[in-house]
């Protein structure tokens, strides 16, 4: 093969470049599994056709846990599926940034128009073949900046994945809490109706008045109204959860009625140390600093924006004369020395450094706030489980046993039952608030707490 064929092949090879994101998405998937315990899919063809989403008897009868719901949401969320394409866009920009400027060949032919004396009629040919010498130091830096951008895009998507996980967990806890509250409200309403009947019975013997009866009627109606609101709350919570899961809204969803997992939190300092190094937003802030450092270096090389070198050839047919020599084309930075772009990069770098400090402070505050709230709620729940609820249970047993011997009237027994269900209502609310705060803590940390260990502090 001749030297010219090799040169031609060298020029044509860049045209075969393809943009593939398999390795980048595989790395994103690994990080997602490590942080959330769930996986992601690049192209979910089922989700693009909502009418054919499989949802049969098995999905309807299945009890969906919180982890099941999160996993389905990550697989089906349309927003995430769209965000994944940003990796391809950034990868294409990276490949483009690594391409060198095509060599140029310029030819000028000069033919005589008017003869103005001896030797004035000349036919000249000038040919120049050149390439962009400045690419040698600008392209590697441009590629480095584009690589920084690709990393930032990937981390931004990872941040959105964690947002989706946290939102789905809160939606799940909201739906479960609504169902538990509705069941407890039904029992509470039955107890209030029982109290109303007891007041009506005692009125026959003059122990209660019409006022007692009217107040009991109003109380029953009020709680019946709250029961209707509870049904609406369940419907709204389920619809929101189905949207996040990417499943048809008309399908039924059976959730596990578990609202509280007794998780022992690591030390606050461990969580803060991990988050301040590994949370995606922190990594993004660090990458932006690096990006603008690389951008600053790139802009400084553009003081001479374009430097072309090559070979020039000229032939004069009349003299005759022909010759070959070096060619150089350089823009002298007399007016535009790229100083403004250099200054812009410097300001962006300073801004990124300040935002990094701001992000660290925000992460620190988010973790500390959620941690304190969770610790307080755990103590409150402990009091309800070990003291308040058992005390009402003993009060119910005591009231009913003595009511049967006529030492206490049945009104006291029924009221004890009402207090018991009201305490359960408060307990459900506190458990919901704890799980909601736990999801916020995990989001602030950037990782599922169940997957968290002290060895994770070196991850990233």
VOLO-615059 format. One record per atom (N, C-alpha, C, CB): x, y negated, z negated; residue in one letter. Coordinates in steps of 0.2 Angstrom, whole numbers, plus 5000, padded with zeros to 4 digits. Glycine has a CB too. Example, Ala and Ser with C-alpha at 12.3 -4.5 7.8 and 13.67 -1.06 7.14 Angstrom:
# VOLO-615059
506650284961a
506250224961a
506650164961a
505750224955a
506450114965s
506850054964s
506450004961s
507050034971s
# end
This chain:
# VOLO-615059
500450065000x
500050005000x
500449945000x
499550004994x
500349895004x
500749835005x
500649794999x
500549805011x
501149744998x
501049694993x
500449654993x
501749654993x
500249645000x
499649595000x
499049634998x
499549575008x
498949704999x
498449744997x
498349744990x
498449815000x
498949744986x
498949744979x
498749684976x
499649764976x
498949624979x
498749564977x
497949554978x
499149504981x
497749574984x
496949574985x
496649614980x
496849594992x
496849674978x
496549714973x
496549684966x
496849784973x
497049644965x
497149614958x
496649554958x
497849584958x
496449524963x
495949464963x
495249494963x
496049424970x
495149554966x
494449584966x
494249614959x
494449624972x
494749634955x
494649674949x
494149644945x
495249694946x
494249574943x
493749544939x
493049544941x
493949474938x
492949554947x
492249564949x
491849624947x
492149554957x
492249674944x
491949734942x
491749734935x
492449794943x
491949674931x
491749664924x
491049674923x
492049604922x
490849714917x
490149724915x
490149704908x
489949794916x
489549684906x
489449654899x
489049714896x
488949594899x
489449744891x
489149794887x
489149784880x
489449864888x
488649794876x
488649774869x
488549834864x
488049724867x
488749894867x
488649954863x
489049954856x
488850014867x
489749934857x
490149934851x
489949884846x
490849924853x
489749824848x
489549774844x
488849794840x
489449704847x
488449824844x
487749834841x
487849894836x
487249854846x
488349944838x
488450004833x
488749974827x
488950044837x
489149924827x
489449894821x
488949864817x
490049844822x
488449824820x
487949794817x
487449844813x
487549754822x
487349904817x
486949954814x
487249984808x
486850014819x
487949994808x
488250024802x
488249974796x
489050034804x
488249914797x
488249864792x
487549864789x
488449794794x
487049864794x
486349864791x
486149924787x
485849864798x
486449984789x
486350044785x
486650034778x
486550104789x
487250014778x
487650004772x
487349954767x
488349984773x
486949904770x
486649854766x
485949864764x
486749784769x
485549894768x
484849904767x
484649974766x
484449874773x
485050024768x
484850094768x
484450114774x
484550114762x
484250064779x
483850084785x
484250064791x
483250044784x
484050094797x
484350084803x
483950034807x
484550154806x
484350024813x
483949974818x
484050004825x
484249904818x
483649984830x
483650014836x
483749954841x
483050054838x
484149964846x
484249904851x
483649894856x
484849914855x
483449954859x
482849944863x
482349994861x
483149964871x
481849964858x
481250004856x
480750004861x
480949984849x
480750054866x
480250044871x
479550054869x
480450094877x
479450084864x
478750094861x
478450034859x
478750144855x
478849984856x
478649924853x
478449874859x
479149894849x
478749884865x
478549844870x
477849854873x
479049844876x
477549914871x
476849934873x
476449944867x
476849994878x
476149894864x
475849904857x
475249954858x
475649844855x
474949964864x
474450004864x
474550074864x
474049994871x
475250094865x
475450164864x
475850184858x
475850184870x
475850134853x
476250144847x
475850214844x
476150084842x
476250264842x
476050324839x
475750314832x
476550384839x
475150324831x
474850314824x
474250364823x
474650234823x
474450424822x
473950474822x
473750494814x
474150534825x
473550554814x
473250584807x
473850584802x
472950644808x
474450604804x
475050604800x
475150534797x
475650634803x
475250484801x
475350414799x
474850394794x
475450374805x
474150404796x
473650384792x
473650414785x
472950394796x
473750474784x
473650514778x
474350504774x
473550584779x
474850484777x
475450484774x
475450424768x
476050474779x
475850444763x
475950394758x
476550354759x
475950424751x
476550294761x
477050254763x
477450214757x
476850194768x
478050234756x
478450204751x
478750134753x
479050254748x
479050104748x
479350034750x
479850044755x
479650004744x
480350094754x
480850114759x
480550134766x
481350164757x
480050174766x
479750194773x
479450124776x
479150234771x
479150084773x
478950024776x
479449984779x
478449984771x
480049974775x
480549934777x
480849964783x
481049924771x
480950024783x
481250064789x
480850054795x
481350134788x
480150054795x
479750044801x
479749974803x
479050064799x
479849924798x
479849854800x
480449844804x
479849814794x
481049864802x
481649854806x
481649884813x
482249884802x
481349944813x
481249974820x
480849934825x
481050044819x
480249904822x
479749884826x
479749804827x
479149904824x
480049764822x
479949694822x
480149664829x
480349664816x
479649634832x
479749604839x
480349544838x
479149574842x
480249504833x
480749454832x
481449474832x
480649414826x
481649534828x
482249564828x
482449594835x
482349614823x
482049624838x
482149654845x
482349604850x
481549694847x
482049544849x
482249484853x
482949454851x
481749434853x
483049454845x
483749424842x
484349464844x
483749414835x
484149534845x
484749574847x
485049554854x
484549654847x
484649524858x
484849504865x
485349454864x
484249484869x
485349414859x
485849364858x
486549384858x
485749324851x
486649454855x
487349484856x
487549484863x
487349554852x
487149504867x
487349514874x
487449444877x
486749544878x
487149394875x
487249324878x
487949304875x
486749274875x
488049314869x
488749294866x
489349334869x
488749294859x
489149394870x
489649444873x
489849414881x
489449514873x
489349394884x
489449374891x
489849314891x
488749364895x
489749264886x
490049204886x
490849224884x
489849154880x
490949274880x
491649294878x
491949314884x
491549344873x
491649354888x
491949384894x
492149324899x
491549434898x
491649284900x
491749224904x
492349184902x
491149184905x
492349174895x
492949134893x
493649164894x
492849124885x
493649234895x
494249264896x
494449264903x
494249334893x
494049244908x
494249244915x
494649184917x
493549244919x
495149194921x
495549144923x
495249114929x
496249174925x
495449044931x
495149014936x
495449044943x
495448934936x
494949054948x
495149084954x
495749044957x
494549094959x
496249074960x
496749044964x
496349004970x
497249094967x
496748954972x
496448914978x
496948904984x
496348834975x
496648904989x
497048894996x
496748845000x
497048965000x
497148785001x
496848735004x
497348725011x
496948665000x
496948705016x
497248695022x
497048635025x
497148755027x
497548595028x
497348525031x
497648535038x
497648465027x
497248515044x
497448515051x
497348445053x
497048565055x
497948415056x
497848345058x
498048345065x
498448305054x
497548315069x
497548315077x
497648245079x
496948355080x
498048225084x
498048155086x
497448135089x
498648145091x
497248065088x
496648035091x
496947985096x
496248005086x
497347935094x
497647885098x
498347895098x
497347815096x
498647885104x
499447885104x
499647815104x
499647925111x
500047805099x
500347735098x
501147735099x
500147705091x
501347755104x
502047745106x
502347815105x
502347705101x
503047815106x
503447875106x
503347915099x
504147865108x
503247975099x
503248015093x
502648005089x
503948015089x
502147965091x
501647955087x
501048005087x
501347885088x
501048045093x
500548095093x
500848165090x
500348115101x
500548175084x
500848235081x
500248285079x
501248215074x
500348345079x
499848395077x
500148425070x
499648445082x
499848425065x
500148445058x
499648495055x
500248385053x
499948545052x
499648595048x
499948595041x
499648665051x
499548585036x
499748585029x
499348635025x
499748515025x
499648685022x
499348735018x
499648745011x
499348805022x
499148745006x
499348754999x
499048814996x
499248684995x
499348854992x
499048914988x
499348904981x
499348984991x
498848894977x
498948874970x
498548914965x
498948794969x
498748914959x
498348934953x
498448894947x
498549014951x
497948904943x
497848854937x
498348874931x
497148854934x
498948844931x
499448864926x
499248854919x
500048824927x
498848794918x
498548784911x
498148834908x
498248714911x
497848884913x
497448934910x
497848984906x
497148974916x
498548984907x
498949024903x
498949014895x
499649024905x
498848944893x
498748934886x
498048914884x
499248874885x
497648894889x
496948874887x
496448934887x
496648824892x
496548984892x
496049034892x
496149084885x
496249084898x
496749104883x
496749134877x
496349104871x
497449154875x
496449034870x
496149004865x
495448994866x
496448934864x
495148984872x
494448984874x
494149054872x
494348974881x
494549104873x
494249174872x
494249184864x
494749224875x
494749164861x
494649164853x
494049124850x
495349134850x
493949064853x
493349034851x
492749074852x
493348964854x
492649094858x
492049134860x
492049194856x
492149154868x
492549224854x
492549284849x
492249264843x
493249314849x
492449204840x
492249184834x
491449174834x
492549114832x
491249144840x
490549134841x
490149204841x
490349094848x
490449254844x
490049314844x
490049344837x
490449364849x
490549334833x
490549364826x
489949324823x
491249354823x
489949254824x
489449214820x
488749234822x
489549144822x
488649254829x
487949274831x
487749344828x
487949284839x
488249384827x
488149454824x
487949444817x
488749494825x
488349404814x
488149394806x
487549354805x
488749354803x
487349314810x
486649274810x
486149324810x
486649224815x
486149374815x
485649424816x
485649474810x
485849474822x
486249484807x
486249524800x
485849484795x
486949544798x
485949424795x
485549384790x
484849384791x
485849304790x
484649384797x
483949384799x
483649454797x
483749374806x
484049504798x
483849574796x
483749574788x
484349624798x
484149544784x
484049544777x
483449504775x
484649514774x
483349444779x
482649414778x
482049454779x
482649344783x
482149494785x
481549534786x
481449584781x
481649564793x
481949614778x
481949664773x
481649634767x
482649694771x
481849574765x
481549544759x
480849524760x
481949484757x
480649504766x
479949484767x
479549544767x
479949444774x
479749594770x
479349664770x
479249684763x
479749714775x
479749684759x
479749714752x
479249674748x
480449714749x
479249604749x
478749564745x
478049574748x
478949494746x
477949584754x
477349604757x
477049664755x
477349604765x
477549714754x
477349784751x
477149774744x
477949834752x
477449744740x
477349734733x
476649694732x
477849704729x
476549644737x
475949614736x
475349654738x
475949554741x
475349694743x
474849744744x
474749794739x
474949784751x
475249824736x
475149874731x
474849834725x
475849904729x
475149774723x
474849744717x
474149724718x
475249684716x
473949704724x
473249694725x
472749754724x
473149664732x
473049814727x
472649874726x
472549894718x
472949934730x
473149884715x
473149904708x
472649854704x
473849904705x
472749794705x
472249744702x
471549754703x
472449674704x
471449774710x
470749794711x
470449854707x
470649804719x
470849904707x
470649964703x
470549944696x
471150014704x
471049904693x
470949884686x
470349834685x
471549844683x
470249794690x
469649744689x
468949784690x
469649694695x
468949844693x
468349884693x
468249914686x
468449934699x
468749934683x
468649964676x
468449904671x
469349994674x
468749844672x
468649794668x
467849774669x
469049734670x
467649764675x
466949754677x
466449804673x
466849744684x
466649864674x
466249914671x
466149904663x
466449984672x
466749884660x
466749874653x
466349814651x
467449864650x
466349764655x
465949704654x
465249714655x
466149644659x
465049764660x
464349784661x
464149824655x
464249824667x
464549864652x
464449904646x
464249854640x
464949954644x
464649804640x
464549754634x
463849714635x
465149704634x
463749704641x
463049674643x
462449714641x
463049654650x
462549784642x
462049824640x
461949834633x
462149894643x
462549834629x
462549834622x
462249774619x
463249844619x
462349714622x
462049654619x
461349654620x
462349594623x
461049684626x
460349684627x
460049734622x
460249714634x
460349794621x
460149844616x
460049814609x
460549904616x
460549774607x
460549744600x
460049694600x
461249724598x
459849654605x
459349604605x
458649634603x
459349574612x
458549694605x
457949724603x
457849724595x
457849794605x
458449724592x
458349734584x
458549664581x
458849784582x
458649614585x
458749544583x
459449534581x
458349534577x
459949574583x
460649564581x
460949514586x
461049624581x
460649504592x
460949454597x
460349404599x
461249494603x
460549354603x
460049304605x
460049304613x
460249234602x
459649264615x
459549254622x
460249214625x
458949204624x
460549174621x
461149144623x
461749194624x
461449094618x
461749244620x
462249304621x
462049334627x
462249354615x
461449344629x
461249384635x
461449344641x
460449404635x
461249274641x
461449234647x
462149234648x
461149164646x
462549224643x
463349224644x
463549294646x
463649204637x
463249344644x
463449414647x
463349414654x
463149464643x
462749394656x
462549394663x
463049354667x
461849364664x
463149294665x
463649254669x
464349284669x
463749184665x
464549314664x
465249354664x
465249404669x
465349374657x
464649444669x
464649504674x
464649474681x
464049544673x
464249424683x
464249394689x
464949364691x
463749334690x
465249334687x
465949304688x
466449354690x
466149264682x
466449414686x
466949464688x
466749504694x
466949514682x
466049504696x
465849534702x
466149494708x
465149534702x
466149424707x
466449384712x
467149394713x
466249304710x
467549394707x
468249414708x
468349474711x
468549414701x
467949524710x
468049584714x
468049584721x
467549644711x
467549534724x
467549524731x
468149484733x
466849484732x
468449444729x
469049404731x
469649454731x
469149354726x
469549504727x
470149554727x
470149604733x
470049604721x
469549614736x
469449654742x
469749614748x
468749664744x
469649544748x
469949504753x
470649494752x
469649434752x
470949494746x
471649494745x
471949554748x
471749484737x
471649614747x
471949674749x
471949674757x
471549734747x
471449654760x
471449654767x
471949604770x
470749624770x
472049544767x
472549504769x
473249524768x
472449434765x
473349564763x
474049584761x
474149644766x
474049614754x
473749684767x
473849744772x
473949714779x
473249794772x
473549664781x
473649634788x
474349604789x
473149584789x
474549574784x
475249544784x
475749594784x
475349494778x
475649654780x
476149704780x
476249744787x
476049754775x
475649754790x
475549784796x
475949744802x
474849794798x
475849674801x
476249634806x
476949644806x
476049564805x
477249644800x
477949654799x
478149714801x
478149634791x
477749774800x
477949834802x
477849844810x
477549884798x
477549804813x
477449804820x
476949864822x
478049824823x
476449874818x
475949924820x
475249894821x
475849974814x
474849924824x
474149904826x
473749884819x
473749954830x
473449824820x
473149794814x
472549834812x
472949724815x
472249874816x
471649904815x
471749974812x
471249914821x
472449994811x
472550064809x
472550054801x
473250084811x
472350114798x
472350114790x
473050124788x
471850164788x
473250104782x
473950114779x
473850134772x
474350044780x
474050184770x
474050214763x
474750204760x
473850294763x
474750164755x
475350144751x
475350184744x
475350074750x
476050204743x
476150234736x
475950174731x
476850254735x
475550194726x
475350154720x
475950144715x
474750174717x
476550134717x
477050124712x
477350054713x
477650174713x
477350014707x
477549944708x
478149924704x
476949904705x
478449974700x
478949954696x
479450014695x
478749934689x
480149994697x
480650044696x
481150014691x
481050054703x
481250054686x
481650024681x
482450034683x
481550074674x
482649974686x
483349974688x
483749934683x
483349934695x
484349964682x
484849934677x
485249884681x
485249984673x
485249824680x
485549774684x
486349774682x
485349704683x
486749774687x
487449764686x
487549704682x
487949764692x
488249694680x
488349624677x
488249564682x
489049634674x
488049514679x
487949454683x
488649434687x
487749394679x
489149434684x
489749414687x
489949464693x
490349424682x
489749524692x
489949574698x
489549554704x
489749644696x
488849544703x
488449524708x
488649454711x
487749514706x
488849404707x
489149344710x
489749354714x
489249294705x
490249394712x
490849404715x
490749434722x
491349444711x
490249484722x
490149524728x
489849474733x
489649584727x
489349434731x
488949394736x
489349344738x
488349364732x
489849314734x
490249254736x
490749274741x
490549224730x
490849344742x
491349364747x
490949404753x
491849414744x
490449434752x
490149474757x
489449454760x
490049544754x
489049414757x
488449394759x
488549364766x
488049344755x
488049384771x
488149354778x
488249284779x
487649384782x
487849244775x
487949174776x
488549144773x
487349134771x
488849174768x
489549164766x
490049174772x
489749194760x
489949234775x
490449254780x
490349204786x
490349324782x
489749184788x
489649144793x
489949074792x
488849124794x
489949054786x
490248984784x
491048994785x
490148964777x
491349054783x
492049064784x
492249064791x
492249124780x
491749094795x
491949104802x
491849034806x
491449154805x
491348994804x
491348934807x
491948884805x
490748894804x
492248894800x
492848864798x
493448884803x
493148874791x
493448954804x
493948974809x
493748954816x
493949054808x
493148954818x
492948934824x
493148864826x
492148944825x
493048824821x
493248754822x
494048744822x
492948704818x
494348784818x
495148784819x
495348804825x
495448824813x
495048854828x
495248874835x
495048824840x
494948944836x
494448794839x
494248744844x
494648684844x
493548724842x
494948664838x
495448614837x
496048624841x
495548594830x
496248684840x
496948704844x
496748704851x
497148774842x
496148724854x
496048724861x
496048654863x
495348764862x
495648614860x
495548544862x
496248504863x
495148504858x
496748524858x
497348494859x
497748514865x
497748504852x
497648574867x
497948594873x
497648564880x
497948674874x
497048524879x
496748494885x
496948424886x
496048504884x
497448404883x
497748334884x
497948334891x
498348314880x
498248384894x
498348394901x
497748444903x
499048424903x
497248424906x
496648464907x
496748514912x
496048414909x
497148504917x
497248554922x
497948544925x
496748544928x
498248594925x
498948594928x
498948654933x
499548604923x
499048634940x
499048684945x
499748694948x
498548674951x
499948754949x
500648764953x
500548814958x
501148784948x
500948804964x
500948854969x
501448844974x
500248854972x
501248864980x
501748854986x
501448814991x
501948924989x
501748764994x
501548725000x
501948745006x
501648654998x
501548735012x
501848755018x
501548695023x
501648825021x
502048675027x
501848625032x
502248635039x
502048545029x
501848625044x
502148635051x
501948575055x
501948695054x
502448545059x
502348495064x
502548525071x
502748425062x
502048525075x
502148565081x
502448515087x
501448585084x
502448455086x
502848405091x
503548395090x
502448345091x
503748405083x
504448385082x
504948435085x
504548375075x
504948495084x
504548535079x
504848535072x
504448605082x
504348555067x
504648555060x
504148595056x
504648485057x
504448635052x
504048675047x
504448695041x
503748745050x
504148695035x
504448705029x
504048735023x
504848645027x
504348765018x
503948795012x
504248765006x
503948875012x
503848745001x
504148714995x
503648724989x
504248644996x
503848714983x
503448714977x
502848664977x
503848714971x
502348674974x
501748634974x
501548624966x
501148654978x
501448564964x
501248554957x
500648494957x
501748534953x
500148504954x
499648454953x
499448454946x
498948474957x
499548394943x
499448384936x
499148314935x
500148384932x
498648314930x
498248254929x
498648214923x
497548264927x
498948154924x
499248124919x
498748094914x
499748064922x
498848104908x
498348074903x
498448004901x
498348114896x
498247964906x
498347894905x
497747864902x
498447854912x
497147884904x
496547854901x
496247904896x
496047834906x
496147964899x
495748014895x
496248064893x
495248054900x
496448064886x
496948104883x
496548154879x
497448064879x
495948164879x
495548214876x
495548194868x
495748284877x
495648134866x
495748124859x
495048124856x
496048054858x
494548104859x
493848104856x
493648184855x
493348074861x
493748224859x
493548294858x
494048324852x
493648334864x
494648304852x
495048324846x
494748304840x
495748304847x
494548234840x
494248204834x
493648244832x
494148134834x
493248254837x
492548294836x
492748364832x
492248304842x
493148394835x
493348464832x
493548454825x
493848494836x
493948404823x
494148394816x
493648374812x
494648334816x
493148334814x
492548324810x
492148384809x
492148264813x
492048424814x
491648484813x
492048534808x
491648524820x
492648534808x
493048574804x
492948554797x
493748574805x
492948484795x
492848464789x
492148474787x
492948384789x
491648464791x
490948484790x
490848554788x
490548464796x
491148604791x
491148674790x
491448684783x
491448714795x
491948654781x
492248664775x
491848644769x
492948634774x
491448584770x
491048564765x
490448604764x
490748484767x
490148624770x
489548674770x
489748744767x
489348684777x
490348764768x
490548824764x
490548814757x
491248844766x
490748764754x
490648754747x
489948744745x
491048684745x
489548714749x
488848704747x
488448774747x
488448664753x
488648814752x
488348884753x
488548924747x
488648924759x
489148924745x
489448964739x
489048944732x
490148954737x
488948874732x
488548854726x
487848874726x
488548774726x
487548874732x
486848894733x
486748974731x
486548884740x
487249014734x
487149084733x
487249094725x
487749124736x
487749064722x
487849064715x
487249054711x
488449024712x
486848994713x
486248974709x
485649024710x
486048904711x
485649054717x
485049094718x
485149164714x
485049114726x
485749184714x
485849254710x
485749244703x
486549274711x
486049184700x
485949174693x
485149164691x
486349114691x
484849124695x
484149114694x
483749174694x
483849064699x
483749214699x
483349274700x
483549324694x
483449314707x
484249324693x
484449374687x
484149364681x
485249374687x
484149294679x
483849274672x
483049284672x
483949204671x
482749274678x
482049284678x
481849364677x
481749264685x
482249404681x
482149474680x
482249504673x
482649514685x
482849474670x
482949504663x
482349484659x
483649474661x
482149424659x
481549394655x
480949444656x
481449324656x
480749454663x
480149494664x
480249564662x
480049494672x
480849594662x
480949664660x
480849664652x
481649684661x
481049614648x
480849614641x
480149604640x
481249554638x
479749564644x
479049554643x
478649614645x
478749494648x
478849654650x
478549714652x
478749764647x
478849744659x
479349764644x
479449814638x
478949804632x
480149804636x
478849744631x
478349724625x
477649754627x
478349654624x
477449744633x
476749764635x
476749844635x
476649744642x
477249874637x
477249944637x
477349984631x
477849974642x
477749954626x
477849984620x
477449954614x
478649974618x
477149894615x
476849864609x
476149844611x
477249794607x
476049804616x
475349774617x
474849824620x
475449714622x
475049864625x
474549914628x
474449964622x
474849944634x
474949994619x
474750044614x
474350024608x
475450074611x
474449954606x
474049924601x
473349924603x
474349854599x
473149904609x
472449904612x
472149974612x
472449864618x
472650024614x
472350094614x
472150114607x
472950134617x
472550094602x
472350114595x
471750084593x
472950104591x
471750014595x
471149974593x
470450004596x
471149904596x
470550034602x
469950064606x
469750124602x
470150084613x
470250174600x
470150234597x
469850214590x
470750274596x
470150164587x
469850154580x
469150124580x
470350094577x
469050084585x
468350054586x
467850104587x
468349994591x
467950144592x
467450194594x
467350244589x
467650234600x
467850264585x
467750314580x
467350284574x
468450334577x
467450224572x
467050194567x
466350174569x
467450134564x
466350154576x
465650134578x
465150194578x
465650114586x
465450254578x
465050314578x
464750324571x
465350374581x
465150304566x
464950314559x
464550244557x
465550324555x
464450204561x
464050144560x
464450094555x
463350154556x
465050104554x
465450054550x
465649994555x
466050084547x
465650004561x
465849944566x
465249954571x
466549944569x
465049894574x
464549904579x
464949914586x
464149834580x
464549934591x
464849954597x
465149894601x
464349994602x
464849834600x
465149774603x
465949774602x
464749714601x
466149784596x
466849774594x
467249834598x
466949794587x
466949884599x
467249944603x
467349924610x
466950004602x
466849894613x
466849884620x
467249824621x
466149864623x
467249774617x
467749714618x
468449734617x
467549664612x
468649784613x
469249814613x
469549844620x
469349864607x
469049874623x
469149904630x
469249844635x
468549944632x
468849794634x
468949734639x
469649704638x
468449684637x
469849694631x
470549664630x
471049714633x
470649654623x
470949774633x
471449824635x
471549814643x
471249894634x
470949814646x
471049804654x
471349734656x
470349814657x
471149684652x
471449614653x
472249624652x
471149564648x
472449654647x
473149664646x
473449704652x
473349704639x
473149754654x
473349784660x
473449744666x
472949844662x
472949694667x
472949644672x
473649604672x
472349604672x
473749584666x
474349544665x
474949584666x
474349514658x
474949644664x
475549694665x
475649704673x
475449754662x
475149714676x
475249724684x
475549664687x
474549734687x
475249604685x
475549534687x
476249534686x
475149484684x
476449544680x
477149544678x
477649594682x
477249554670x
477349654683x
477749694687x
477849674694x
477449764686x
477249644697x
477349614703x
477849564704x
476649594706x
477849514699x
478249464699x
479049484698x
478149414693x
479149534694x
479749564694x
480049594700x
479749624688x
479649634704x
479849664710x
479949614715x
479249714712x
479549564715x
479649504720x
480249474719x
479049454720x
480449464712x
481049424711x
481649474712x
481049404703x
481549534711x
482049584713x
482249584721x
481849654711x
481749574725x
481849564732x
482249504733x
481149564736x
482049454730x
482449394731x
483149394728x
482149334727x
483249434723x
483949444720x
484349484726x
483949484714x
484049534728x
484349574733x
484549534740x
483949634736x
484149484741x
484249444747x
484849394745x
483649404749x
484849374739x
485349324737x
486049364737x
485249294730x
486049424735x
486649464735x
486849484742x
486449534731x
486349504746x
486449524753x
486549604753x
487149494755x
486249634748x
486249704748x
485749734744x
486949734746x
485549794746x
485049834741x
485349854735x
484749894745x
485049834729x
485349854723x
485549924721x
484949824717x
485049964724x
485150034723x
485850064726x
484550074726x
486050024732x
486650044735x
487250004733x
486550024743x
487149964728x
487649924725x
488049964720x
487349854722x
488749954721x
489249984716x
489749934715x
489450054718x
490149944710x
490649894709x
491249894714x
491049904702x
491249954717x
491749964723x
491549924729x
491850034725x
490949894729x
490749864735x
491049794735x
489949854735x
491349774730x
491649704730x
492149694735x
491949684723x
492449744738x
492949734743x
492649744750x
493449784742x
492049754751x
491749764757x
491749694761x
491049784757x
491649704768x
491549644772x
491949654778x
491849584768x
# end
